[in-house]
C-alpha cells in the first residue's frame, strides 16, 4: 500500500465476551495515528439476544472443535450479531454528521478461544456474517482479525496493542500500561525504550458476572455492592494464585471460561463476589510482576473500571498508580471499538496488526480480511 495513505473515517464495532452490548465508534485514522475522535454509541443486548449468544457460546464450549460444528446455534447467533450491529451502525451514522465513513471494522462474537501449547497451535472462533454486514453498511467490512496470527502459532490475542500504542503516544515517553477490564483482563505495556509487551493477565469481570447471574442477582455486580458486603477467602485466593497460568511467560492469552465462577463454589454470594474480585485484581498484579520494568502508571478501560471495589483492590495490589481512561482524556467504554476501527485501516493498508511480543507470533503479522458489498 502507498505510504501517503490519507486518513479516513472508519466505524469500529466490538461485542465482548461479557455479552452486554455492541460498542461502536468513529475514528479518523490512517491506521497509525489518530487524527480525530468521532461519536460513540452503545447498543445494549436484550435478554433474548443475550440468551441466543450465550447458547452459542455454551454450544461452542461443548463442541470444542471436536465432531460436527453446532450449526443451528451458531447460525442463530450470527443473525443476532448482524441485526444488532446493523442497529448499532444506524445509531452511529445518525451522529456522523458530514463525516464520510468509508470502512468498518467488526470484531464479531468470540465464542471459543484455545491458546497454543507446546503440542499444538491454538484456535479461535468469532461468529460474524461479514458479507451480510457489508451489504447492510453499504461499505467494505474488515473482519477475522485473529485467524492469521493463530495459524502461525500466535495467541491471536490481545489485538488492541496497536491502538493502545497510538493512545499512549499522547501520554509522554515514560513506561506505562493500558489495562482492559472486560470478561478477561489484558494489558499493553510500553517500555521505556518504546517496546510493546501485551498479554492476558487473567480474569476480570467474567467470573464475577457469571457468579452474580448464577445466583439470580442480575448480570453483574452493580457498583461492586456484593463484593463490598463480603469477605475475601484468603486461603482460596492463595490457592487460585498457584495456578500454572501465573508462571507462564508472556505473551499469553485466555478463553473467557479458562477461569470461571466455579472457583468460588461453596462460598456465600457476597464472599464469592469478594473473592473473585480480589482474584481478578491479584492476577493483574501478578502480570505486572512479570514485566522487565514497572510502569509509572496503569490506565484502566473496559467495564471493570466502573466497579469501585475492583478498582480499589487494584489500587492496593499494583506497584504503581492506576487511573481510569477518563482521567487521561480517553473514552473508556469505547476503546475496543476504536481499536477495531484502527485495525480495519491497518488491514486496508496491509500493515501488521499483531507482533511477536503482543501475541507470540514469529513475526509482525498482517491480518484481517475485507468483505466488499
TORSEVO-992295 format. One record per residue (C-alpha): chain; residue in three letters; residue number from 1; x, y negated, z. Coordinates in nm, 2 decimals, padded with zeros to 4 digits, m for minus. Each point is the difference from the previous one (the first is absolute). Layout:
('A'; 'ALA'; NUM; (X; Y; Z))
...
***
This chain:
('A'; 'UNK'; 1; (00.00; 00.00; 00.00))
('A'; 'UNK'; 2; (00.11; m00.36; m00.06))
('A'; 'UNK'; 3; (00.19; m00.17; 00.28))
('A'; 'UNK'; 4; (m00.20; m00.32; m00.04))
('A'; 'UNK'; 5; (m00.33; 00.16; 00.10))
('A'; 'UNK'; 6; (m00.24; m00.28; 00.09))
('A'; 'UNK'; 7; (m00.20; 00.04; 00.33))
('A'; 'UNK'; 8; (m00.35; 00.12; m00.04))
('A'; 'UNK'; 9; (m00.31; 00.03; 00.22))
('A'; 'UNK'; 10; (m00.04; 00.35; 00.12))
('A'; 'UNK'; 11; (m00.28; 00.15; 00.21))
('A'; 'UNK'; 12; (00.12; 00.26; 00.25))
('A'; 'UNK'; 13; (m00.22; 00.25; 00.19))
('A'; 'UNK'; 14; (00.06; 00.23; 00.29))
('A'; 'UNK'; 15; (m00.21; 00.26; 00.18))
('A'; 'UNK'; 16; (00.18; 00.14; 00.30))
('A'; 'UNK'; 17; (m00.02; 00.33; 00.18))
('A'; 'UNK'; 18; (m00.21; m00.16; 00.27))
('A'; 'UNK'; 19; (m00.29; 00.00; m00.25))
('A'; 'UNK'; 20; (m00.13; m00.33; 00.11))
('A'; 'UNK'; 21; (00.00; m00.23; m00.30))
('A'; 'UNK'; 22; (00.14; m00.10; m00.34))
('A'; 'UNK'; 23; (00.23; m00.29; 00.03))
('A'; 'UNK'; 24; (00.06; m00.22; m00.30))
('A'; 'UNK'; 25; (00.23; m00.29; m00.07))
('A'; 'UNK'; 26; (00.12; m00.22; m00.29))
('A'; 'UNK'; 27; (00.36; m00.08; m00.04))
('A'; 'UNK'; 28; (00.19; m00.21; m00.25))
('A'; 'UNK'; 29; (00.32; 00.20; m00.05))
('A'; 'UNK'; 30; (00.27; 00.12; m00.24))
('A'; 'UNK'; 31; (00.05; 00.31; 00.20))
('A'; 'UNK'; 32; (00.30; m00.14; 00.18))
('A'; 'UNK'; 33; (m00.12; m00.33; 00.15))
('A'; 'UNK'; 34; (m00.33; m00.13; 00.14))
('A'; 'UNK'; 35; (m00.09; m00.33; m00.17))
('A'; 'UNK'; 36; (m00.35; m00.05; 00.15))
('A'; 'UNK'; 37; (m00.24; 00.18; 00.22))
('A'; 'UNK'; 38; (m00.36; 00.03; m00.12))
('A'; 'UNK'; 39; (m00.32; 00.09; 00.18))
('A'; 'UNK'; 40; (m00.04; 00.33; 00.19))
('A'; 'UNK'; 41; (m00.31; 00.20; 00.08))
('A'; 'UNK'; 42; (m00.10; 00.30; 00.21))
('A'; 'UNK'; 43; (m00.27; 00.24; m00.11))
('A'; 'UNK'; 44; (m00.10; 00.22; 00.29))
('A'; 'UNK'; 45; (m00.11; 00.36; m00.07))
('A'; 'UNK'; 46; (m00.35; 00.09; 00.10))
('A'; 'UNK'; 47; (m00.03; 00.30; 00.24))
('A'; 'UNK'; 48; (m00.12; 00.20; m00.30))
('A'; 'UNK'; 49; (00.29; m00.09; m00.22))
('A'; 'UNK'; 50; (00.25; 00.06; 00.28))
('A'; 'UNK'; 51; (m00.16; 00.35; 00.06))
('A'; 'UNK'; 52; (00.06; 00.09; m00.37))
('A'; 'UNK'; 53; (00.36; m00.10; 00.03))
('A'; 'UNK'; 54; (00.05; 00.18; 00.33))
('A'; 'UNK'; 55; (m00.15; 00.32; m00.16))
('A'; 'UNK'; 56; (00.24; m00.03; m00.28))
('A'; 'UNK'; 57; (00.29; m00.04; 00.24))
('A'; 'UNK'; 58; (m00.11; 00.30; 00.21))
('A'; 'UNK'; 59; (m00.03; 00.21; m00.32))
('A'; 'UNK'; 60; (00.34; m00.11; m00.12))
('A'; 'UNK'; 61; (00.16; 00.10; 00.34))
('A'; 'UNK'; 62; (m00.17; 00.34; m00.01))
('A'; 'UNK'; 63; (00.11; 00.05; m00.37))
('A'; 'UNK'; 64; (00.36; m00.12; 00.06))
('A'; 'UNK'; 65; (00.10; 00.07; m00.37))
('A'; 'UNK'; 66; (m00.10; 00.37; 00.05))
('A'; 'UNK'; 67; (m00.25; 00.16; m00.24))
('A'; 'UNK'; 68; (m00.27; m00.19; m00.19))
('A'; 'UNK'; 69; (m00.03; m00.37; 00.05))
('A'; 'UNK'; 70; (m00.32; m00.12; 00.18))
('A'; 'UNK'; 71; (m00.14; m00.17; m00.31))
('A'; 'UNK'; 72; (m00.34; m00.10; 00.13))
('A'; 'UNK'; 73; (00.11; m00.20; 00.31))
('A'; 'UNK'; 74; (00.28; m00.15; m00.20))
('A'; 'UNK'; 75; (m00.24; m00.11; m00.28))
('A'; 'UNK'; 76; (m00.24; m00.15; 00.26))
('A'; 'UNK'; 77; (00.29; m00.19; 00.16))
('A'; 'UNK'; 78; (00.12; m00.13; m00.34))
('A'; 'UNK'; 79; (m00.35; m00.13; m00.06))
('A'; 'UNK'; 80; (00.00; m00.18; 00.33))
('A'; 'UNK'; 81; (00.34; m00.15; m00.07))
('A'; 'UNK'; 82; (m00.11; m00.12; m00.34))
('A'; 'UNK'; 83; (m00.32; m00.16; 00.13))
('A'; 'UNK'; 84; (00.15; m00.16; 00.30))
('A'; 'UNK'; 85; (00.30; m00.13; m00.18))
('A'; 'UNK'; 86; (m00.23; m00.14; m00.27))
('A'; 'UNK'; 87; (m00.19; m00.18; 00.27))
('A'; 'UNK'; 88; (00.33; m00.13; 00.16))
('A'; 'UNK'; 89; (00.12; m00.12; m00.34))
('A'; 'UNK'; 90; (m00.32; m00.19; m00.06))
('A'; 'UNK'; 91; (00.03; m00.17; 00.34))
('A'; 'UNK'; 92; (00.36; m00.09; m00.07))
('A'; 'UNK'; 93; (m00.07; m00.13; m00.35))
('A'; 'UNK'; 94; (m00.28; m00.22; 00.15))
('A'; 'UNK'; 95; (00.28; m00.18; 00.19))
('A'; 'UNK'; 96; (00.25; 00.00; m00.28))
('A'; 'UNK'; 97; (m00.10; m00.34; m00.14))
('A'; 'UNK'; 98; (00.20; m00.08; m00.32))
('A'; 'UNK'; 99; (00.27; 00.25; 00.08))
('A'; 'UNK'; 100; (00.06; 00.22; m00.31))
('A'; 'UNK'; 101; (00.03; 00.35; 00.15))
('A'; 'UNK'; 102; (00.14; 00.24; m00.25))
('A'; 'UNK'; 103; (00.11; 00.31; 00.19))
('A'; 'UNK'; 104; (m00.12; 00.21; 00.30))
('A'; 'UNK'; 105; (00.19; 00.23; 00.23))
('A'; 'UNK'; 106; (m00.21; 00.26; 00.18))
('A'; 'UNK'; 107; (00.15; 00.25; 00.25))
('A'; 'UNK'; 108; (m00.30; 00.24; 00.01))
('A'; 'UNK'; 109; (m00.09; 00.21; 00.31))
('A'; 'UNK'; 110; (00.27; 00.22; 00.15))
('A'; 'UNK'; 111; (m00.16; 00.33; 00.11))
('A'; 'UNK'; 112; (00.31; 00.21; 00.03))
('A'; 'UNK'; 113; (00.38; m00.06; 00.04))
('A'; 'UNK'; 114; (00.27; 00.26; 00.05))
('A'; 'UNK'; 115; (00.35; m00.13; 00.06))
('A'; 'UNK'; 116; (00.29; 00.18; m00.16))
('A'; 'UNK'; 117; (00.21; 00.26; 00.20))
('A'; 'UNK'; 118; (00.33; 00.17; m00.06))
('A'; 'UNK'; 119; (m00.19; 00.28; m00.16))
('A'; 'UNK'; 120; (m00.24; m00.19; m00.23))
('A'; 'UNK'; 121; (m00.09; m00.34; m00.15))
('A'; 'UNK'; 122; (m00.29; m00.19; 00.15))
('A'; 'UNK'; 123; (m00.34; m00.06; m00.15))
('A'; 'UNK'; 124; (m00.26; m00.28; 00.02))
('A'; 'UNK'; 125; (m00.35; m00.05; m00.12))
('A'; 'UNK'; 126; (m00.19; m00.33; m00.05))
('A'; 'UNK'; 127; (m00.35; 00.02; m00.13))
('A'; 'UNK'; 128; (m00.08; m00.25; m00.27))
('A'; 'UNK'; 129; (m00.17; m00.03; m00.34))
('A'; 'UNK'; 130; (00.23; m00.26; m00.15))
('A'; 'UNK'; 131; (m00.16; 00.02; m00.35))
('A'; 'UNK'; 132; (m00.34; m00.08; 00.15))
('A'; 'UNK'; 133; (00.14; m00.29; 00.20))
('A'; 'UNK'; 134; (00.18; m00.15; m00.30))
('A'; 'UNK'; 135; (m00.33; 00.00; m00.18))
('A'; 'UNK'; 136; (m00.18; m00.16; 00.29))
('A'; 'UNK'; 137; (00.27; m00.25; 00.06))
('A'; 'UNK'; 138; (00.05; m00.07; m00.37))
('A'; 'UNK'; 139; (00.37; 00.00; 00.04))
('A'; 'UNK'; 140; (00.30; 00.24; 00.04))
('A'; 'UNK'; 141; (00.02; 00.18; 00.33))
('A'; 'UNK'; 142; (00.33; 00.12; 00.15))
('A'; 'UNK'; 143; (m00.03; 00.31; 00.22))
('A'; 'UNK'; 144; (00.16; 00.33; 00.10))
('A'; 'UNK'; 145; (00.29; m00.18; 00.16))
('A'; 'UNK'; 146; (00.13; 00.29; 00.21))
('A'; 'UNK'; 147; (00.03; 00.30; m00.23))
('A'; 'UNK'; 148; (00.32; m00.08; m00.19))
('A'; 'UNK'; 149; (00.19; m00.05; 00.33))
('A'; 'UNK'; 150; (m00.13; 00.32; 00.15))
('A'; 'UNK'; 151; (00.09; 00.19; m00.32))
('A'; 'UNK'; 152; (00.37; m00.07; 00.04))
('A'; 'UNK'; 153; (00.00; 00.09; 00.37))
('A'; 'UNK'; 154; (m00.10; m00.34; 00.16))
('A'; 'UNK'; 155; (m00.25; m00.04; 00.28))
('A'; 'UNK'; 156; (m00.24; m00.20; m00.22))
('A'; 'UNK'; 157; (m00.04; m00.23; 00.30))
('A'; 'UNK'; 158; (00.01; m00.27; 00.11))
('A'; 'UNK'; 159; (m00.04; m00.21; m00.31))
('A'; 'UNK'; 160; (m00.05; m00.35; 00.14))
('A'; 'UNK'; 161; (00.37; m00.08; 00.07))
('A'; 'UNK'; 162; (00.05; m00.17; m00.34))
('A'; 'UNK'; 163; (m00.28; m00.24; 00.11))
('A'; 'UNK'; 164; (00.12; m00.03; 00.36))
('A'; 'UNK'; 165; (00.34; m00.10; m00.14))
('A'; 'UNK'; 166; (m00.16; m00.28; m00.20))
('A'; 'UNK'; 167; (m00.19; m00.12; 00.32))
('A'; 'UNK'; 168; (00.31; 00.02; 00.22))
('A'; 'UNK'; 169; (00.19; m00.21; m00.25))
('A'; 'UNK'; 170; (m00.18; m00.30; 00.14))
('A'; 'UNK'; 171; (00.09; 00.08; 00.36))
('A'; 'UNK'; 172; (00.37; m00.06; 00.01))
('A'; 'UNK'; 173; (00.29; 00.23; m00.04))
('A'; 'UNK'; 174; (00.02; 00.17; 00.34))
('A'; 'UNK'; 175; (m00.09; 00.37; 00.03))
('A'; 'UNK'; 176; (m00.37; 00.05; 00.05))
('A'; 'UNK'; 177; (m00.28; 00.25; m00.05))
('A'; 'UNK'; 178; (m00.35; 00.02; m00.13))
('A'; 'UNK'; 179; (m00.22; 00.25; 00.18))
('A'; 'UNK'; 180; (m00.32; 00.12; m00.16))
('A'; 'UNK'; 181; (m00.25; 00.14; 00.26))
('A'; 'UNK'; 182; (m00.24; 00.21; m00.21))
('A'; 'UNK'; 183; (m00.11; 00.36; 00.05))
('A'; 'UNK'; 184; (00.38; 00.06; 00.00))
('A'; 'UNK'; 185; (00.26; m00.25; 00.11))
('A'; 'UNK'; 186; (00.27; m00.09; m00.25))
('A'; 'UNK'; 187; (00.29; m00.24; 00.02))
('A'; 'UNK'; 188; (00.21; m00.19; m00.25))
('A'; 'UNK'; 189; (00.33; m00.14; 00.14))
('A'; 'UNK'; 190; (00.22; m00.25; m00.17))
('A'; 'UNK'; 191; (00.36; 00.04; 00.14))
('A'; 'UNK'; 192; (00.23; m00.29; 00.04))
('A'; 'UNK'; 193; (00.17; 00.09; m00.33))
('A'; 'UNK'; 194; (m00.34; m00.01; m00.18))
('A'; 'UNK'; 195; (m00.03; 00.38; m00.03))
('A'; 'UNK'; 196; (m00.35; 00.14; 00.05))
('A'; 'UNK'; 197; (m00.09; 00.31; 00.21))
('A'; 'UNK'; 198; (m00.36; 00.11; 00.02))
('A'; 'UNK'; 199; (m00.18; 00.30; 00.14))
('A'; 'UNK'; 200; (m00.31; 00.12; 00.19))
('A'; 'UNK'; 201; (00.07; m00.02; 00.37))
('A'; 'UNK'; 202; (m00.29; 00.21; 00.11))
('A'; 'UNK'; 203; (m00.37; m00.05; 00.07))
('A'; 'UNK'; 204; (m00.17; m00.33; 00.04))
('A'; 'UNK'; 205; (m00.38; m00.03; 00.01))
('A'; 'UNK'; 206; (m00.08; 00.34; m00.15))
('A'; 'UNK'; 207; (00.00; 00.23; 00.31))
('A'; 'UNK'; 208; (m00.16; m00.28; 00.21))
('A'; 'UNK'; 209; (m00.28; m00.05; m00.25))
('A'; 'UNK'; 210; (m00.06; 00.38; m00.03))
('A'; 'UNK'; 211; (m00.01; 00.03; 00.38))
('A'; 'UNK'; 212; (m00.25; m00.28; 00.04))
('A'; 'UNK'; 213; (m00.22; 00.13; m00.29))
('A'; 'UNK'; 214; (00.01; 00.35; 00.14))
('A'; 'UNK'; 215; (m00.15; m00.13; 00.32))
('A'; 'UNK'; 216; (m00.28; m00.18; m00.19))
('A'; 'UNK'; 217; (00.14; m00.34; 00.12))
('A'; 'UNK'; 218; (00.02; m00.16; m00.34))
('A'; 'UNK'; 219; (00.27; 00.02; m00.27))
('A'; 'UNK'; 220; (00.28; m00.17; 00.19))
('A'; 'UNK'; 221; (00.10; m00.13; 00.35))
('A'; 'UNK'; 222; (m00.14; m00.35; m00.04))
('A'; 'UNK'; 223; (00.22; m00.25; 00.18))
('A'; 'UNK'; 224; (00.19; 00.29; 00.16))
('A'; 'UNK'; 225; (m00.27; 00.01; 00.27))
('A'; 'UNK'; 226; (00.02; 00.38; 00.05))
('A'; 'UNK'; 227; (00.38; 00.01; 00.01))
('A'; 'UNK'; 228; (m00.01; m00.29; 00.25))
('A'; 'UNK'; 229; (m00.23; 00.19; 00.22))
('A'; 'UNK'; 230; (00.21; 00.32; 00.00))
('A'; 'UNK'; 231; (00.33; 00.12; 00.14))
('A'; 'UNK'; 232; (00.29; 00.12; m00.21))
('A'; 'UNK'; 233; (00.08; 00.37; 00.06))
('A'; 'UNK'; 234; (00.37; m00.05; 00.03))
('A'; 'UNK'; 235; (00.08; 00.37; m00.01))
('A'; 'UNK'; 236; (m00.19; 00.05; m00.32))
('A'; 'UNK'; 237; (00.15; m00.31; m00.15))
('A'; 'UNK'; 238; (00.35; 00.13; 00.07))
('A'; 'UNK'; 239; (m00.09; 00.34; m00.15))
('A'; 'UNK'; 240; (m00.13; m00.17; m00.32))
('A'; 'UNK'; 241; (00.32; m00.19; m00.04))
('A'; 'UNK'; 242; (00.19; 00.33; m00.01))
('A'; 'UNK'; 243; (m00.16; 00.07; m00.34))
('A'; 'UNK'; 244; (00.27; 00.08; m00.26))
('A'; 'UNK'; 245; (m00.12; m00.29; m00.21))
('A'; 'UNK'; 246; (00.18; m00.24; 00.22))
('A'; 'UNK'; 247; (00.34; 00.15; m00.06))
('A'; 'UNK'; 248; (m00.04; 00.01; m00.38))
('A'; 'UNK'; 249; (00.20; m00.27; m00.16))
('A'; 'UNK'; 250; (m00.17; m00.26; m00.23))
('A'; 'UNK'; 251; (m00.14; m00.03; m00.25))
('A'; 'UNK'; 252; (m00.29; 00.22; 00.09))
('A'; 'UNK'; 253; (m00.38; 00.00; m00.05))
('A'; 'UNK'; 254; (m00.31; 00.14; 00.16))
('A'; 'UNK'; 255; (m00.34; 00.12; m00.09))
('A'; 'UNK'; 256; (m00.28; m00.17; 00.20))
('A'; 'UNK'; 257; (m00.07; 00.32; 00.18))
('A'; 'UNK'; 258; (00.35; 00.11; 00.09))
('A'; 'UNK'; 259; (m00.07; m00.16; 00.33))
('A'; 'UNK'; 260; (m00.37; 00.01; 00.11))
('A'; 'UNK'; 261; (m00.25; m00.04; 00.28))
('A'; 'UNK'; 262; (00.05; 00.36; 00.12))
('A'; 'UNK'; 263; (00.32; m00.12; 00.16))
('A'; 'UNK'; 264; (m00.22; m00.14; 00.28))
('A'; 'UNK'; 265; (m00.22; 00.30; 00.05))
('A'; 'UNK'; 266; (m00.10; 00.05; 00.36))
('A'; 'UNK'; 267; (00.03; m00.37; 00.10))
('A'; 'UNK'; 268; (m00.29; m00.23; 00.08))
('A'; 'UNK'; 269; (m00.12; m00.23; m00.27))
('A'; 'UNK'; 270; (00.18; m00.30; 00.15))
('A'; 'UNK'; 271; (00.32; 00.18; 00.09))
('A'; 'UNK'; 272; (00.01; 00.16; m00.34))
('A'; 'UNK'; 273; (m00.03; m00.34; m00.17))
('A'; 'UNK'; 274; (00.27; m00.15; 00.23))
('A'; 'UNK'; 275; (00.24; 00.29; m00.06))
('A'; 'UNK'; 276; (m00.05; 00.01; m00.38))
('A'; 'UNK'; 277; (00.05; m00.38; m00.01))
('A'; 'UNK'; 278; (00.32; 00.02; 00.21))
('A'; 'UNK'; 279; (00.12; 00.28; m00.23))
('A'; 'UNK'; 280; (m00.04; m00.22; m00.31))
('A'; 'UNK'; 281; (00.20; m00.28; 00.16))
('A'; 'UNK'; 282; (00.27; 00.24; 00.13))
('A'; 'UNK'; 283; (00.03; 00.15; m00.35))
('A'; 'UNK'; 284; (00.07; m00.34; m00.15))
('A'; 'UNK'; 285; (00.27; m00.06; 00.27))
('A'; 'UNK'; 286; (00.15; 00.34; m00.08))
('A'; 'UNK'; 287; (00.02; m00.10; m00.37))
('A'; 'UNK'; 288; (00.17; m00.33; 00.08))
('A'; 'UNK'; 289; (00.25; 00.19; 00.21))
('A'; 'UNK'; 290; (00.11; 00.19; m00.31))
('A'; 'UNK'; 291; (00.11; m00.32; m00.19))
('A'; 'UNK'; 292; (00.36; m00.09; m00.04))
('A'; 'UNK'; 293; (m00.07; m00.35; 00.15))
('A'; 'UNK'; 294; (m00.29; m00.15; 00.20))
('A'; 'UNK'; 295; (m00.22; m00.25; m00.18))
('A'; 'UNK'; 296; (m00.05; m00.34; 00.15))
('A'; 'UNK'; 297; (m00.37; 00.03; m00.04))
('A'; 'UNK'; 298; (m00.28; 00.23; m00.11))
('A'; 'UNK'; 299; (m00.30; m00.14; m00.19))
('A'; 'UNK'; 300; (m00.32; 00.21; 00.04))
('A'; 'UNK'; 301; (m00.26; 00.03; m00.27))
('A'; 'UNK'; 302; (m00.29; 00.24; m00.05))
('A'; 'UNK'; 303; (m00.31; 00.07; 00.22))
('A'; 'UNK'; 304; (00.20; 00.11; 00.30))
('A'; 'UNK'; 305; (00.12; m00.35; 00.07))
('A'; 'UNK'; 306; (m00.36; m00.08; 00.10))
('A'; 'UNK'; 307; (00.03; 00.25; 00.29))
('A'; 'UNK'; 308; (00.13; m00.21; 00.29))
('A'; 'UNK'; 309; (00.09; 00.30; 00.21))
('A'; 'UNK'; 310; (00.21; 00.15; m00.28))
('A'; 'UNK'; 311; (00.17; m00.34; m00.06))
('A'; 'UNK'; 312; (00.08; m00.03; 00.37))
('A'; 'UNK'; 313; (00.14; 00.35; 00.01))
('A'; 'UNK'; 314; (00.21; m00.08; m00.31))
('A'; 'UNK'; 315; (00.13; m00.32; 00.16))
('A'; 'UNK'; 316; (00.11; 00.19; 00.31))
('A'; 'UNK'; 317; (00.15; 00.29; m00.20))
('A'; 'UNK'; 318; (00.19; m00.18; m00.28))
('A'; 'UNK'; 319; (00.36; m00.14; 00.04))
('A'; 'UNK'; 320; (m00.10; m00.33; m00.17))
('A'; 'UNK'; 321; (m00.30; m00.23; m00.02))
('A'; 'UNK'; 322; (m00.31; 00.11; m00.19))
('A'; 'UNK'; 323; (m00.21; m00.26; m00.19))
('A'; 'UNK'; 324; (m00.32; 00.03; m00.19))
('A'; 'UNK'; 325; (00.00; m00.07; m00.38))
('A'; 'UNK'; 326; (m00.21; m00.31; 00.07))
('A'; 'UNK'; 327; (00.26; m00.14; 00.23))
('A'; 'UNK'; 328; (00.25; m00.02; m00.29))
('A'; 'UNK'; 329; (m00.27; m00.12; m00.25))
('A'; 'UNK'; 330; (m00.09; 00.33; m00.17))
('A'; 'UNK'; 331; (m00.34; 00.17; m00.04))
('A'; 'UNK'; 332; (00.03; 00.31; 00.20))
('A'; 'UNK'; 333; (m00.31; 00.17; m00.12))
('A'; 'UNK'; 334; (00.09; m00.04; m00.36))
('A'; 'UNK'; 335; (00.37; 00.08; m00.02))
('A'; 'UNK'; 336; (m00.05; 00.35; m00.14))
('A'; 'UNK'; 337; (m00.25; m00.12; m00.27))
('A'; 'UNK'; 338; (00.25; m00.28; m00.09))
('A'; 'UNK'; 339; (00.28; 00.26; m00.01))
('A'; 'UNK'; 340; (m00.19; 00.20; m00.27))
('A'; 'UNK'; 341; (m00.05; m00.31; m00.20))
('A'; 'UNK'; 342; (00.38; m00.06; 00.00))
('A'; 'UNK'; 343; (00.07; 00.37; m00.07))
('A'; 'UNK'; 344; (m00.24; m00.01; m00.30))
('A'; 'UNK'; 345; (00.20; m00.29; m00.14))
('A'; 'UNK'; 346; (00.32; 00.20; 00.06))
('A'; 'UNK'; 347; (m00.16; 00.30; m00.18))
('A'; 'UNK'; 348; (m00.09; m00.22; m00.29))
('A'; 'UNK'; 349; (00.36; m00.13; m00.02))
('A'; 'UNK'; 350; (00.16; 00.34; 00.04))
('A'; 'UNK'; 351; (00.17; m00.10; 00.33))
('A'; 'UNK'; 352; (00.07; 00.25; 00.28))
('A'; 'UNK'; 353; (m00.27; 00.03; 00.27))
('A'; 'UNK'; 354; (00.18; 00.24; 00.24))
('A'; 'UNK'; 355; (00.36; 00.03; 00.11))
('A'; 'UNK'; 356; (00.24; 00.25; 00.16))
('A'; 'UNK'; 357; (m00.02; m00.15; 00.35))
('A'; 'UNK'; 358; (m00.37; m00.06; m00.01))
('A'; 'UNK'; 359; (m00.13; 00.34; m00.13))
('A'; 'UNK'; 360; (00.31; 00.21; m00.03))
('A'; 'UNK'; 361; (m00.02; 00.02; m00.38))
('A'; 'UNK'; 362; (00.34; 00.06; m00.15))
('A'; 'UNK'; 363; (00.00; m00.33; m00.19))
('A'; 'UNK'; 364; (m00.23; m00.31; m00.04))
('A'; 'UNK'; 365; (m00.31; 00.14; m00.15))
('A'; 'UNK'; 366; (m00.23; m00.16; m00.26))
('A'; 'UNK'; 367; (m00.35; 00.12; 00.09))
('A'; 'UNK'; 368; (m00.37; m00.05; m00.07))
('A'; 'UNK'; 369; (m00.21; 00.05; m00.31))
('A'; 'UNK'; 370; (m00.22; m00.25; m00.18))
('A'; 'UNK'; 371; (m00.35; 00.08; m00.13))
('A'; 'UNK'; 372; (m00.12; m00.24; m00.26))
('A'; 'UNK'; 373; (m00.37; m00.07; m00.08))
***
